[in-house]
Amino acid sequence: MMGTLSTRSLERRFLLLTGTRWLQVGVVFGLTILLPLQRGLSVAEAGVLLSIQGFVVLALELPSGSLADSLGRRPVMLLAAVAAITATVLFVTASSFWGFALALLVQGVFRALDSGPLEAWFVDSLGTDAEPTRVARSLGRGSTVLGTAIALGSAAGGLLVWWAPVPGLDPLVLPFLVALAIEVMHLVLLVVLVHEPRAPRPRRRRGAGAEDRSRARTSPWAALTAAIRLVAHDRVLRCLVLVEVAWALAMIGFETLTPIRLAELTSTVDAAAVFGPASAVAWGVFAAGSALCAFLVPRVGVVRVAIAARILNGVFVATMGLLAGVVGLLVGYCLAYLAHGAAGPAHNALLHQRAEARTRATVLSVNSLVAGGSTSLLLLVVLPLAEGIGTTPVLIAVGLISTLGALLYLPARDRRRPGDATPERRATRPSDRPGGVGTTPLGQGAVTGPADAVAKSTAAAVPRVSRRPSRRAVTVNDAVESPDCGTSSPGSGAPG
């Protein structure tokens, strides 16, 4: 069924589902901690609740990604949507610490399940002939929709709390009910719009043993193992994942330290009043940054956009510490979100270019796991340091240090992938000499990429993957080395 859809139709579905997924996040932005406090919990207890969600996400990030790679994107997305609805109902009806803890535990399950399958479904549906620049542009538009949805949702949620249009209803509850309605709508849209081809059942050979039949099936454990080994074998992919450490450091600066710095410049109450509208504006700027990424990628290349966005994001975080006053802080804050919005689509496009369909969601989960784990560990260092020496020097330090992450994008310029032969070795292989024994066209038996290299080393655990097309796959470097991208290399192949 997906084969009858054009690329534009697929993109429209992806953008609509991205918008409904993140609109409900904006509607309750900031209220997840305020509602428990209103119902009698302490600030410390609220902090424990948020940590419960974080630990659940960290524990389930990789298993949920391998589940999407083995069972399919659609079932996992539907399960995630049901978990989101359940979590919201539990949260609104909770009145004690344990009630809220159960709600946020389910919310953590939702976040883990939701990490990657929609994006992986879209990239898979584009097909093997999709160019990296095409993927990056679409992901850039998706991030634009994401930022716009959160910005509009934040403004709507704040208006609902201020307006309180339903007499007798707690103003803080109404945004959650609106978010619940959006989540139900999102579930319905998933059922209607998301389809994926059913994986063919492997033929049962006569006399095949149970071990052979188990190898023919793709299990979550096999997908997880293949993705981890893919990251271990692919130097470029390792560097891309490690960029998240620097990115997490910058995000602590412009997300966590900003309200603290605002409170130092004003007061806690005034900081809360200012930070809400400022966050809505920042997410709107985030959307503009994502649109800028989609505009720049076809002209300068994915790698260059990723490097520039990583550097500018860190510089703008440092600027937050250098500029004086509330206005200067918020200007730097919005500029940091501008670069943040531009960095995401470029980074994810590079991840997709290195991954394959059978490990794509798990690779995204590995990336998210490194990001979440780095944030949790760095918070234990950065926040005590800010309390000891002040937020201003810490903002400057984390911003400048985070720019070093741009160096980790440099290996992505390399055309070669694990298993590719060098020109010298390729010329001496018997299969490549005219008339040589066992002549095999590239993609019909030769090792063509990281997935094939992993498949050879994990044949006992991972089923054999389909053969690659004989055309050379377009790499990110094609986008870097040619401004017009789409026509720079003969034989466009899979983005990875």
Disulfide bonds with the S-S distance in Angstrom:
none
